[in-house]
Amino acid sequence: MSETAIKRLPASSSSGSKHLTRTQRFWALHLGGWAGYAVLSYLTGLAHGKPDYYWRVVVPTAIGGCILTWGLRYILRAAWSLPPPALVLVVIWPIIGVSALMGVVFVWALSWGYCLDCRPNSVLGYLAYVGSYIWLVMAWAALYFAIKKHEESKFEAERALRAIASAHEAQLKMLRYQLNPHFLFNTLNAISTLILDSEGTTANRMVTRLSAFLRHSLDSDPMQRVTLRQELDALALYLEIEQLRFEDRLVVEFDIAEDVEHALLPSLLLQPLIENAIKYAVAPRVEGGRIRIAAQRQSSVLEVTLADDGPGCHDAAGRSANGHGVGLANTRERMRVLYGERQSVQVLNPEQGGCTIVLRLPYEVQKPPIKRH
């Protein structure tokens, strides 16, 4: 059976082959930033009358800044978990040290590749160069912290979303595997009665169909959606068992529009509702009862209706007056978890009698597989 999986939250972007890892992103920004600094410094020098070989000063300075701030990264990363006041006190000294070394690299490049007489002739001259670079290094450190904070916030948000998705998945599985013990008890009791009445052939048919239904029920993934046609085929396995129990007392009618047979819905969503209808509208009555299953499309909404001709629903929550509203409550919760506000479960008591349950959910169809050449 082909199934279309409900969308799950993707893993962290760092694990995908199409996405850069955190280290790769650092190097892309780091090298790109210093390359941009070199180009901007060179163009600024030309604009201020520097000769075209001024690159001999700019390139070594940019390379030195790239290497020195790369080393500064490890210090900043080690101090990241400190409280803000302690963080400032710890990182300010490495920043000053890197700025001083950048000043030394600049003076060396200036005197080596540009102008031998341009070297500062006093300590204050050197300090002036250091001071000019401290703002650049502080800006680099601030940008590093900002990006790191953004990365961690994004990671925490993704982890929270994955936790919510995992909780929803666990909740759906719990709801999906709440197999009604009354159904199993009644079916096994009916099989026992058939055996006692020497109707071995009918009992064997019921066991075979019960096995097929339970196998399908346990094999189906609650996180999967199936087409309406597949859902009705699975429902037929259940109805065949009940048909053997009630024979002519159970009449089931289908009114399924052709354009909704490929619409998607959660697997085995309808079985608990049909089971409720049989329990309340068919089993207690000597004459049995009639169940009608209809489905149609209303614009962007799939509308599925289940109606019976029994005594009606006891209250707005369904047949819960006697404490037997598990099937309907289960369906409501699955719909809520999967579709949120885009769904509704309506329970009606028609004037002509019986109980009608209307399920509305987004109309979605299975996408055909992409053909590869």
PyMOL commands that set and color helices and strands:
alter all, ss='L'
color gray80, all
select helices_A, chain A and resi 13-15+22-47+52-78+84-113+116-118+123-176+181-196+200-219+228-249+258-260+271-282+326-342
alter helices_A, ss='H'
color red, helices_A
select strands_A, chain A and resi 4-5+224-227+250-256+264-266+289-298+301-308+344-348+355-362
alter strands_A, ss='S'
color yellow, strands_A
deselect
rebuild
show_as cartoon
